[in-house]
Amino acid sequence: MAGAIFAGVASNVPGGLGVFESVLIPLFPGTALDGLVAAVLMYRVIYYLLPFLIGLGILAAREVIDRRRHSST
């Protein structure tokens, strides 16, 4: 797994998209491909999308609070 992450970082492709997956597939030859793809997809959702959505929610909440403060003064 660490090798796949390193290959993704070294490739300079945003998020190592494709490189990470292509390194992981040969590492698990006996694993069903659909299960491996599902695991990698969940990894991407948890590692990239979830923090982005949390940050976006925090940013939106702060903007709403700031606009309410400035409109009331």
C-alpha positions as CSV (number, residue, x, y, z in Angstrom):
1,M,0.0,0.0,0.0
2,A,2.8,2.4,0.8
3,G,4.4,1.7,-2.5
4,A,1.1,2.6,-4.3
5,I,0.9,5.9,-2.4
6,F,4.5,6.7,-3.2
7,A,3.9,5.9,-6.9
8,G,0.9,8.2,-6.9
9,V,2.8,11.0,-5.3
10,A,5.9,10.5,-7.5
11,S,3.8,10.6,-10.7
12,N,2.7,14.2,-10.1
13,V,-0.8,13.3,-11.3
14,P,-3.4,15.1,-9.2
15,G,-4.4,12.7,-6.4
16,G,-2.3,10.0,-8.1
17,L,-5.5,9.1,-9.9
18,G,-5.0,5.9,-11.9
19,V,-1.4,5.4,-10.7
20,F,-2.5,4.3,-7.2
21,E,-5.0,1.9,-8.6
22,S,-2.7,0.4,-11.2
23,V,-0.1,-0.4,-8.5
24,L,-2.6,-1.9,-6.2
25,I,-4.2,-4.3,-8.6
26,P,-1.1,-6.5,-9.1
27,L,-0.4,-6.5,-5.4
28,F,-3.6,-8.4,-4.7
29,P,-3.8,-11.0,-7.5
30,G,-6.2,-13.3,-5.7
31,T,-8.7,-10.6,-4.8
32,A,-11.8,-10.0,-6.8
33,L,-11.4,-7.0,-9.0
34,D,-14.8,-5.5,-8.1
35,G,-14.1,-5.7,-4.4
36,L,-10.7,-4.1,-4.9
37,V,-12.2,-1.3,-7.0
38,A,-14.9,-0.7,-4.3
39,A,-12.2,-0.6,-1.6
40,V,-10.1,1.9,-3.5
41,L,-13.2,4.0,-4.3
42,M,-14.1,4.1,-0.6
43,Y,-10.5,5.1,0.2
44,R,-10.7,8.0,-2.2
45,V,-14.0,9.1,-0.8
46,I,-12.8,9.0,2.8
47,Y,-9.3,10.4,2.2
48,Y,-10.2,13.1,-0.3
49,L,-13.9,13.8,-0.7
50,L,-14.9,13.7,3.0
51,P,-12.4,16.3,4.2
52,F,-13.2,18.5,1.3
53,L,-16.9,18.4,2.1
54,I,-16.3,19.1,5.8
55,G,-14.0,22.0,4.9
56,L,-16.6,23.3,2.5
57,G,-19.3,23.1,5.1
58,I,-17.1,25.0,7.6
59,L,-16.3,27.7,5.1
60,A,-20.0,28.1,4.2
61,A,-21.0,28.4,7.8
62,R,-18.3,31.0,8.5
63,E,-19.4,33.0,5.5
64,V,-23.0,33.0,6.6
65,I,-22.0,34.0,10.1
66,D,-19.8,36.8,8.8
67,R,-22.5,38.1,6.5
68,R,-25.1,38.2,9.3
69,R,-22.6,40.1,11.5
70,H,-21.9,42.7,8.9
71,S,-25.5,43.1,7.8
72,S,-26.7,43.7,11.4
73,T,-24.2,46.6,12.0
